[in-house]
Amino acid sequence: MHPVARKRGFASADLLAAWPELVGKQYHGKVQPGRLVWPRTKSSDGEPVAEPATLLVHADGPTALFFTHEAPQLRDRINAFLGWNAVGRIKVVQRPALRTKKITPKPLRKLSEIENRRIEQKVAHVSDERLKNALEKLGKNLIARTPAGNS
């Protein structure tokens, strides 16, 4: 994911991964980050100057209208998330956001009595009851994802 993120101007995929939390439920799925456009300005002595980038986002017409009013707050949340003033402005490009497929997890198989007992024996020595229950649940879920006979 990181090479793809860099190609779009994102230094890392962290911003893309945190996007749903940053925009909130109202805009999640309706507004998508397009790319970060970094200015190529230089000082009088020819050294590059670090200036904030412009974040291009995609949204359909009605969503873009409402989103434009909340863009300054989003910019502040993004900069707080990144820890520095990375985004100077947000430019909304009116185009539908791409729909992503929802991935539904495969149903877990039922464990045999032998598998259940083996997991219970492995965690029997744990004295903390909450930790013991969590480890038991984790073990059962891991084994339930494997085909029968492979555990």
Long-range contacts (C-beta under 8 A, 24 or more apart in sequence): 8-34, 8-35, 8-36, 9-35, 9-36, 9-37, 9-38, 9-53, 10-35, 10-36, 14-81, 14-82, 15-78, 15-81, 15-82, 18-81, 22-74, 22-77, 22-78, 22-81, 23-74, 27-59, 27-63, 27-67, 27-70, 29-97, 29-99, 29-100, 30-59, 30-60, 30-63, 30-67, 30-97, 31-57, 31-58, 31-59, 31-63, 31-67, 31-92, 31-97, 32-57, 32-58, 32-59, 32-97, 32-98, 33-57, 33-58, 34-58, 34-93, 36-86, 36-87, 51-88, 52-85, 52-86, 52-87, 52-88, 52-89, 53-86, 53-87, 53-88, 54-87, 54-88, 54-89, 54-90, 54-91, 55-87, 55-89, 55-90, 55-91, 56-91, 56-93, 57-90, 57-91, 57-92, 57-93, 58-92, 58-93, 58-94, 58-95, 58-96, 58-97, 58-98, 59-92, 59-93, 59-94, 59-95, 59-97, 60-94, 60-95, 60-96, 60-97, 61-94, 64-92, 64-94, 67-92, 68-92, 106-145, 108-141, 108-144, 108-145, 109-144, 109-147, 109-148, 110-144, 111-140, 111-143, 111-144, 112-148, 115-140, 115-143, 115-151, 116-140, 119-143
